[in-house]
Amino acid sequence: MENEINRKALIENMADNLPMLRTKLGFTQEEIAKIIGVSRHTVISIENKKRPMTWNTYLSLVLVFSGNPDTKMLMKVMGTVTDELEDYLVPKKKEK
């Protein structure tokens, strides 16, 4: 995997789509903040473009939204995750 998966573009895309993805799962800002281990203020600041999202926060959100088939598909369609990143996060089993 290349060092640059274009993290900046993925993070910006996640920040742009966070309210919709969060709402699709029925999570409030406070609930998603607790799940990923940040403050509600951090989530609000990210959604309002007042604070950049960190790579760790991005990865935490990918893991949360990947657990639901609807939001997992939405992330792929919106370009919030790439196949390369998914393969890296969930490696395929080696064939014997």
Beta strands, then each sheet from edge to edge (+ up, - down):
end
